[in-house]
Amino acid sequence: MNPELEFAQCFESATALDGELAARCFLATCSPDGRPSVRVVFHRPGASQRVRFFTNYLSRKGQEIAGNPQIAVAFHWPQLNRQVRLEGVCVKTTPADSDAYFAARPRDSQLAARLSQQSQPIESVTQLRAQHAAELSAVDPGTLSRPAHWGGYELIPDRIEFWTAGAARLHERVLWKLGPAGWVSELLAP
Ligand SMILES: Cc1cc2nc3c(=O)[nH]c(=O)nc-3n(C[C@H](O)[C@H](O)[C@H](O)COP(=O)(O)O)c2cc1C
């Protein structure tokens, strides 16, 4: 079994049960000097089915990824009794990929992505919302282009762990590691 395929199949099953909620994942990044940070993002798989998310490249996470591309992601799908953890290197998706995703977003989200300097200090969220509302009604309803600071990232995993709940906390943990000969798995104590 290829763990990347298994991940994609699990995500599909979780989505069938939970819809949009299944796409939430915890994304951990780490600054070059070793300070970790974690937040929730939505997994938006593309053709490769790998973990893909869209964000502001200048946000805290974007800056941390620029300095240290190693990331970790965790999903919890309670209805499947499963947790999946993935680790590896994160790369920006192509501009064409980001453009296509941006173009498919609702107009108010597109405008928010253009306006928000994500993770920067601001004076007032009311002011930002007012600016958003004004621009939403004022802007010519033609196409809004994707700002250069916003786009996708994809995780190229080299570790994937599938955790499946078991009785008496004797859960099953299958850890896959990518080595020179391909993916190999081992069982870990719960
Ligand atoms: C359910 C949920 C989904 C989210 N999805 C995203 C997302 O896909 N992209 C994103 O940039 N932020 C998303 N956020 C906001 C992030 O959690 C975070 O606040 C933001 O990206 C700034 O993080 P940073 O300062 O560490 O860069 C989401 C938050 C929640 C609660």
The ligand as an ORCA input file, in Angstrom:
! r2SCAN-3c Opt
* xyz 0 1
  C     -11.341     26.352     10.350
  C     -10.226     27.303      9.965
  C      -9.705     27.238      8.695
  C      -8.684     28.105      8.298
  N      -8.155     27.996      7.053
  C      -7.135     28.807      6.692
  C      -6.520     28.642      5.422
  O      -6.860     27.755      4.625
  N      -5.523     29.516      5.091
  C      -5.102     30.501      5.956
  O      -4.216     31.280      5.591
  N      -5.641     30.642      7.166
  C      -6.644     29.814      7.571
  N      -7.189     29.943      8.818
  C      -6.630     30.965      9.730
  C      -5.341     30.411     10.379
  O      -5.663     29.512     11.402
  C      -4.439     31.543     10.931
  O      -5.143     32.332     11.853
  C      -3.892     32.445      9.826
  O      -3.540     31.707      8.672
  C      -2.674     33.229     10.321
  O      -1.689     32.338     10.759
  P      -0.144     32.755     10.913
  O      -0.135     34.105     11.574
  O       0.466     31.690     11.760
  O       0.446     32.803      9.529
  C      -8.193     29.076      9.220
  C      -8.715     29.113     10.526
  C      -9.716     28.233     10.891
  C     -10.237     28.301     12.301
*
